[in-house]
Amino acid sequence: MSGFALKVIAIVGMTADHAGIIFEDVLPFPLACALQALGGLTFPIMAFLLVEGYRHTSSVRRYATRLLAFAAVSQVPFSLAFPPESVSLGSLVLTPPVTGNVLFTLALGLALLWAHDHVRPRAAFWALACLAVAASSVLDWGIIGPVMVLAIGLASPGRARALMASAIPACALGIPALGAVLAGDVSQLPAALYGLVGCTCAGVALALYDGSRGRPMRWFFYAYYPAHIAALALAHALLLG
């Protein structure tokens, strides 16, 4: 499976995921569950491809600039479509003005990969990593995002990276949600399916990756992210209006 095929799967997954969230108030519960299960395909593939991109890019600076530029463009439709997520600090719950979109999460992960390869001594790197993880609490995917990117980057190429990409979100998101479902909170079923079904299937797709780039899709892949969020949010507003 080429990088192009993985990007197509990620696009399908992110569209399903965001449609399920934005139209949650009008969708039948079984359909919302199915869309969330598909949504779990997306971030493991995006994190994996970020690591691949970092390892093969000719300029990390241009790669980071591209990510940050599209992240900035995407923030307006993202903020309009998704309310800020609260951050729990023990007994203290904080709600930031906005939640940063996933491209900021990926940019932070890219910075961590670069820091791991260039920052010395190791203690300085791990201090920076802790700060980055703390900062990611106000971004989409929270602290799991940069941890996943770094874990994938540190794993051996091949199936070990695919395992990291799927096992971390399955354990961190899917298993707790499944526990809540078994305890009687059926509303957590979409989250359980997201982590246990979608992310696991993403790992299978990544294990089939053959290392080839396939057809180029660089600009479309990034531009599709804000465009589809804006289109879904507009469609939802027109439906309810």
Backbone hydrogen bonds, N-H to C=O, Kabsch-Sander energy under -0.5 kcal/mol:
donor,donor_aa,acceptor,acceptor_aa,energy
3,G,212,S,-2.5
4,F,213,R,-0.9
6,L,2,S,-1.9
7,K,3,G,-2.1
8,V,4,F,-2.0
9,I,5,A,-2.1
10,A,6,L,-2.4
11,I,7,K,-2.4
12,V,8,V,-2.3
13,G,9,I,-2.6
14,M,10,A,-2.8
15,T,11,I,-2.1
16,A,12,V,-2.2
17,D,13,G,-2.7
18,H,14,M,-2.5
19,A,15,T,-2.2
20,G,16,A,-2.4
21,I,17,D,-1.7
22,I,18,H,-2.9
23,F,19,A,-2.3
24,E,21,I,-1.1
26,V,23,F,-1.9
27,L,23,F,-1.3
32,A,28,P,-2.3
33,C,29,F,-2.3
34,A,30,P,-2.1
35,L,31,L,-2.5
36,Q,32,A,-2.2
37,A,33,C,-2.2
38,L,34,A,-1.9
39,G,35,L,-2.0
40,G,36,Q,-1.2
41,L,38,L,-1.9
42,T,39,G,-1.6
45,I,41,L,-1.0
46,M,42,T,-2.5
47,A,43,F,-3.2
48,F,44,P,-2.2
49,L,45,I,-2.8
50,L,46,M,-1.9
51,V,47,A,-1.9
52,E,48,F,-2.2
53,G,49,L,-2.9
54,Y,50,L,-2.6
55,R,51,V,-2.3
56,H,52,E,-1.3
57,T,53,G,-1.9
63,Y,59,S,-2.0
64,A,60,V,-2.8
65,T,61,R,-2.5
66,R,62,R,-2.4
67,L,63,Y,-2.1
68,L,64,A,-2.7
69,A,65,T,-2.3
70,F,66,R,-2.1
71,A,67,L,-2.1
72,A,68,L,-2.4
73,V,69,A,-2.0
74,S,70,F,-2.2
75,Q,71,A,-1.1
76,V,72,A,-0.6
78,F,74,S,-2.3
79,S,75,Q,-2.8
80,L,76,V,-2.0
81,A,77,P,-2.0
82,F,78,F,-2.5
87,V,94,L,-4.2
88,S,86,S,-0.5
89,L,87,V,-0.6
89,L,92,L,-4.2
92,L,89,L,-1.9
93,V,91,S,-0.5
94,L,87,V,-3.2
94,L,92,L,-0.5
100,G,138,V,-2.6
104,F,101,N,-1.3
105,T,101,N,-1.1
106,L,102,V,-2.4
107,A,103,L,-2.1
108,L,104,F,-2.3
109,G,105,T,-2.1
110,L,106,L,-2.5
111,A,107,A,-2.2
112,L,108,L,-1.9
113,L,109,G,-2.2
114,W,110,L,-2.3
115,A,111,A,-2.6
116,H,112,L,-2.5
117,D,113,L,-1.4
118,H,114,W,-1.3
119,V,115,A,-2.9
124,A,121,P,-0.7
125,F,121,P,-1.5
126,W,122,R,-2.6
127,A,123,A,-1.8
128,L,124,A,-2.2
129,A,125,F,-2.7
130,C,126,W,-2.1
131,L,127,A,-1.9
132,A,128,L,-2.6
133,V,129,A,-2.5
134,A,130,C,-2.2
135,A,131,L,-2.5
136,S,132,A,-1.8
137,S,134,A,-1.4
138,V,135,A,-1.4
139,L,136,S,-2.0
140,D,100,G,-2.8
142,G,139,L,-2.2
144,I,141,W,-1.0
145,G,141,W,-0.9
145,G,142,G,-1.0
147,V,143,I,-1.2
148,M,144,I,-2.6
149,V,145,G,-2.2
150,L,146,P,-2.5
151,A,147,V,-2.6
152,I,148,M,-2.8
153,G,149,V,-2.3
154,L,150,L,-2.0
155,A,151,A,-1.2
161,R,156,S,-0.8
161,R,158,G,-0.7
162,A,158,G,-1.5
163,L,159,R,-2.4
164,M,160,A,-2.1
165,A,161,R,-2.2
166,S,162,A,-1.4
167,A,163,L,-3.2
168,I,164,M,-1.5
170,A,166,S,-1.7
171,C,167,A,-2.5
172,A,168,I,-2.8
173,L,169,P,-2.6
174,G,169,P,-1.6
175,I,170,A,-2.1
177,A,173,L,-1.7
178,L,174,G,-2.5
179,G,175,I,-2.4
180,A,176,P,-1.9
181,V,177,A,-2.1
182,L,178,L,-2.7
183,A,179,G,-1.3
184,G,181,V,-1.7
185,D,180,A,-2.7
186,V,184,G,-1.3
188,Q,185,D,-1.7
189,L,186,V,-2.2
192,A,188,Q,-2.2
193,L,189,L,-2.6
194,Y,190,P,-2.4
195,G,191,A,-2.1
196,L,192,A,-2.8
197,V,193,L,-1.8
198,G,193,L,-2.2
199,C,194,Y,-1.7
201,C,197,V,-2.5
202,A,198,G,-2.0
203,G,199,C,-1.7
204,V,200,T,-1.6
205,A,201,C,-2.3
206,L,202,A,-2.6
207,A,203,G,-1.9
208,L,204,V,-0.8
208,L,205,A,-0.8
209,Y,206,L,-1.4
210,D,1,M,-2.4
221,F,217,M,-2.8
222,Y,218,R,-1.5
223,A,219,W,-2.8
224,Y,220,F,-2.6
225,Y,221,F,-0.7
225,Y,222,Y,-0.6
227,A,223,A,-1.7
228,H,224,Y,-2.8
229,I,225,Y,-1.4
230,A,226,P,-2.3
231,A,227,A,-2.2
232,L,228,H,-2.4
233,A,229,I,-2.6
234,L,230,A,-2.3
235,A,231,A,-2.4
236,H,232,L,-2.3
237,A,233,A,-2.2
238,L,234,L,-2.6
239,L,235,A,-2.1
240,L,236,H,-2.3
241,G,237,A,-1.8
